[in-house]
Amino acid sequence: MKRIVLAYSGGLDTSVIMRWLIETYHCEVIAFVANLGQEEDLDGIRAKALRTGAVQAEVVDVREEFVRDFVFPALRANAVYEGTYLLGTSLARPLIAKTQIEVARRHDADAVSHGATGKGNDQVRFEVTYQALRPELHIVAPWREWNLGSRDALMAYAEERGIPVPTTKTNPYSIDRNLLHCSYEGGPLEDPWFEPEASMFTMTVAPEAAPATPRYLEIDFERGTPTAIDGTALSPAALLAMLNRVGGEHGVGRVDMVENRYVGIKCRGVYETPGGTILHVAHRAIESMTMDREVMHLRDSLVPKYAELIYYGYWFAPEREMLQAAIEQSQESVTGRVRLKLYKGSCAIVGRRAEKGLYRRDYATFESEDVYNQADATGFIRLNALRLKIRARRSQ
């Protein structure tokens, strides 16, 4: 290997990996930083990479692509892993790996590297993407090669070489942030009985500290994709950023769960997903107005598998693409407006409308109408109960 592109964040792991790659493989290392809306000093991270030994450092803004091509397709599928996790990290990793490969091509690099551990999901997400898109590249996974087996060992390595890192014994969390969420793992959270400290959270206020006055929002959808807030059209990244701000102010979107990693380990994670939570609630609401019942039920039966594929790292696999095609077909009529109320951590639907919806008040009303013959239900019930009637008579 003559040149390695490292997916670099400036945190403890990748800061140590940068120096370790140089010392171990005696080759050039190019640092690649993906701007996913993590609200960090990216210029400072780039400068740190150069100080740590990178021959070049490149920051690529992928915020619009992230929301448009990864977050919104998953939203149209109502993708949730194990009923709780909105896949914030899982959706970002294949985009980081895809862009990393593009950087490697521009710089004529023959290898790529990442900071994922050998215990987690990210190693699969990165490396499956590398092999799906450019299988000839060498892959270096330091956590599976070196003898630095703990965060304490990494901090000692960094201290010996004068590498500044943000993780300390007073800030022990492993944090991943992007436009969709912020996740927290490690440190005291490894005790699943431990309640997270209020100071840990960065995107949301505590629900009990949220304003006493509710906030109303209206979100427009076109074919399952959110396009406007309160009548103002916004780009995908701007729309999600606005919902993050508003949802965070009202304490919406906190999740604390123990999840099943792909490698077989259970792990405790705490997540903040304010904008994503609002969009999922709103998307479900507009679907209820516009989507055929059998299409909805069939699509819903596919969601656990779809979410699992994303969580495991198979975004660029043919089975995910096949499911995505079916999901896009299901969204053809999902157009309309949803009204929500945010209040102290809750996100409630208070209105929905769709010009071409399937909801018909003249059919649904409890008042008098002349479009539905209630007597037709007699034969409907008899035919659907026939097998149960025969079964009951057999047992008698």
N, C-alpha and C positions, 0 to 999 in steps of 0.2 A: 504494500500500500504506500502510495506516495502522497496522497492528499485525502483528508477525512473532513466531511462536513458534519459538525456536531449540532444537534438540536439543543440550543443553549437558552437557559432562562436566567442565569446569573445567581441562582440559588446555590445552596450548599452542594448538592450532588453534581450539577454540571460544572460548577467552578472547580471542583476537585478533579472531575473527569477531564476537563480541558488540559490541566497540567499532567495528569496521569497518561493521557494519550501521547503527549509530546515526549514524555520521559520513556514510555514503554515501547512505542513504535517508531520513534525518531523520524517523524514525518510532519508535514504541514497540517495544521488544523484550521479550518474556517468555521467561525461561529455563525450560526443562523438563528435569528430571533423572529418568531411569528408574533405580529401585533394582532391579538385576538380581543383587544379591548380590556386587557388586564389592569389598566390604569397604573402602570409603573413608569418609572423614568427609563424609557427604552434607549435614549441616547446615552444615559449613564451606564446601562447594561452593556451597550455596544462598546463603550470606552473601557469598561472593566474587562470585557473579553480580550481586547487588544493588550491591556496591561498584563493579563494572565498568560498571554503567549500566543493568541490567535494571530495568524498572518493576515487575515481579513475578518471582518465582522459585518454581517448584512442583516438589516431589519426589513421585513416584508409585511406590508399592511394587508391583511386578509380578512378584515372585519366584515366587509360587505359580502364577500364570498362565503364566509363562515355562516352568516345568518341566512343568506339567500339559498345556498346550495347544500347546507347540512342541517341547520336548525329548523328551517321551515319545512323541508321534506319530512323530517321526523315529526314535526307538529301535525302535518296533514295526516300522518298515521296514528296520531295520539300515542306516540311511543313512550312507554313508561316501564322501566325495569323493576320487576318484583313489586309492582303496584305502587311504587313510591318514588323512584329515582328518575329524574328527567334527563339523564344522560349528558350532562354538561361536559364532563371530561371526555367521555366516550365519543362524542361527536367532534371534538376538537382534534383528537389525536390523528385520525386519518388525513385531515387537512394539513396538519403540521408536517406529517410524513410526506404527503404529496408535494408540498411546497419545498421541503428539504431536498427532494429528488430533483426538482427543477433548479434549485441552487447548485446542486452537485453537477448537473449537466452544464450550467453556465461556466462553472469554474473548473471543468474537466477533472473533477474528483472521482476517485475510484472506490470510495468507501463512505459509509454513513455511520453515525453513532448516536446513541440516545442515553438518557439518564434513568431509565426505568429499571426497577429492581427485578430480581429473579422470582419474586413472590407475587407480583401483582399482575394486573390486566394490561398495563400500558406497553409492556414488552411485546405482547402479542399484537396489539393495535398498531404499533410502529412497524414491526417486522413483517407482519402479513401484508401491510400496505407496500413496503419496500419491494417485497417479492412479487406482489401482484402487478406493480407498475414498472419496476426496473430490476429484474431478478439477477442481473449480472453484477450488481454492486456488492462489495464486501460489507458485512455488517459487524460492527464492534459493539458488544454489550458489556461494558466494564463490570457491572454488578455481578455478572456470571463468570468473570475472569479473575478479578483481583482478590486480595485477602483483607480488604477493608470491609468488614462485615457488619458495621453498625454506624449510626449517626455520630456516636462519640468518636469512633475511629476516623471518620471523615473530618470532623472538626479538628482533631489533633493533626491530621495531615495538612489541613488548610493553615493551621496556626504555624506549623513548622516552616511552611513556604510563604508565609506572609500574605495569604489569600483572604481578603475580607469576605465574610459570609453573613447572611441575615439570620440564620438559625442559631439560637443560643439556648442555654438551659432555661432561660426565662421566656423564650419564645419557641417552644418545642414542636410546633405543629408543622406538618407537611401541608402546604396550601397550594391550591391550583385555582386560578381565577381567569375568567374570560367573560365575554358579553352575556353568556347564558347563565353562569352561576359562579359561586365561590365554594370550594370544597375544603374540608379540614379533616385531616387524619393524623394519627400518631400521638405521641406524648401522653397526657392524661386521658385522652379519648380512647386509648386502648383498654381502659376499664369501662365496660359498657354500662356500668351503674353510675358513672361520673356524669354530673350535669355540667354541660359546657358553661364556661364563665362568660358573663355578659360582654367583657372586653374583647373576646375572641372575634365576634361578628363584625363584618365590615360593610355589608350591603344593605342590611335591614336593621331597623330599630326593634327593640323588644315590643311585642304586641301590646303589653300593658302600658308602655310609654308612648304609644302611637297617639295621634290626635283624637280628640273626643268627637270631632265632626267627621262624618264619612265623606269619602271622595267618590264621585260618580264619573264613569268613563264610558265612552261609546267607541267600539272598535268595528271597522268595516273589514269584510272578507270578500275576496274574489277567488272562486274555485279553490277554497280552502286556505288561501294565503292572506294573512293580515296586510292591509294596505294603508289604513288611515286610522288616526286617533282623533276623536271629536271633530270629524270632518276634514282634518288636515292630512293630506297625503305625505308619507314619510318613506325614506329609503329603508330597506330591511334593518340595517344596523342602527339607524337613528330611531326607528320605531321601537326596537327592543331596548335601546338605551333609555328612552323616555319611560317605558313601562318599568324598567328596573328602578329608576329614580322614584317614580310615584309609588310603586309597590313597596319599595324599601322604606319609604317614609311612613307607610301604614303597616309595617311589620308582616308583609305577605311573603310566603314562600320558604319558611324554614322547615327543614327535614332532618330528623335524627334517625338513622337506621343501621341495622346490621345486615350486610348484604353478602351474597355468595359470589366470591371471585371465580373467575374461569379456572384457575389452577386448583380449586377445591378448598380454599381457605375462606372462612368467614371473617369479615372485616367490618369494623364500625366506622361509619362516615357521617359527617354533619355537613349539610348543604344549605346554601341560600340561593334560591332561584325565583326572585320576585317577578320579573317580567315573564319568564317562561310559565310560571304558575298561572298568571292572569291569562295568557294566551291559550293554555290548555283548557281552562275552564270556559273561556269564550268560544273556542273552536268546537267543543262539545255542544255548546248551546246552539250554534248556528247549524250544526249538523242535525240536531233534533228537529229543526224546522224544514230541512231541505233534502235529507238523505232517505232513500227508500229503506224500509225496515229490513228486508232480507239482505240488501247490500251492506247495511250497517252491521248486522249481526255476523255476516261472513267476514267483513273486514275486522271486526273486533276479535274474532277467533284467530286471526293472523297476527294481532298486535304482540302477544307475548313472544312469539318466535322472531318477529321483526326486531323488537327491542333487545332480545337476547343476542341476535346477530350483531347489532351495533355495539352492545356492551362487550362482547367477546372480541371485537375488532374486525369484523368482516364487512365493512362498508363497501369495499370494492369487489366483493364476491358476487358471482352471478345469481345466487339465490336471493341476496338482498335486492339486487337490481330487478329481478323478476317480481318480488313482492312490491317494490316501489311502483312498478308499472301498473299493477292492479290497484294500488292505493290512489295513484293519480287519476285513474279512471273513475274511482269512487267519488272524487272531489269535483267532478264536472259541474254539478249543480249547487255546490256549497258556497253560495254567495248571499250576503246580507249584512245586517248590522246587529250588534249585541250591546246591551247596556248592562254595566256592572257597578256594584257598590263595594268599595274597599273600606273595611272598618276593623281596626285592631287585630290584624292578622288574618281576617277572613276575606274571602273574595266571593261574592254572591251575585248570581244572575238575577237581574230585576226586569229585564225586557229583552225581546228579540224580535226581529222582523225580516222578512225576505219576500221580495216581489214575486219570485217564482218558486216559493216554498210549497211543500205538500200539506202543510197545515191548512185545514178548511174549517172555519168557524161554523159554517152552516151545517157541516156534518157533526162537529164535536159538541155543539150546543146542547144544553139541558132544556132549552126553551123549545117552543113548537117549531117544526120545520117540515118541509115536504120533499126532501131529497133522500131520506133513508127510511126504508120500511123495516121497522123493528121486528115484524113477524118473520122476516127472513132468517133471523137468528135461531129460530126453533130447529130448522133442518140442519143448520151449521153445527149447532151443539150436539144434535143427535148423531150425526155422522162422525164427529170427532170423538164422541164418547162411546161409539159402537164397540170398539175393541175392549174397552174397560167393562162394558155391559156383558159381553160374551165371557170374559175372564171371570167376572163375578158369578155368573150362572154356572160355569164349570165347577167352581169351588163349592157352590151350594149343593 
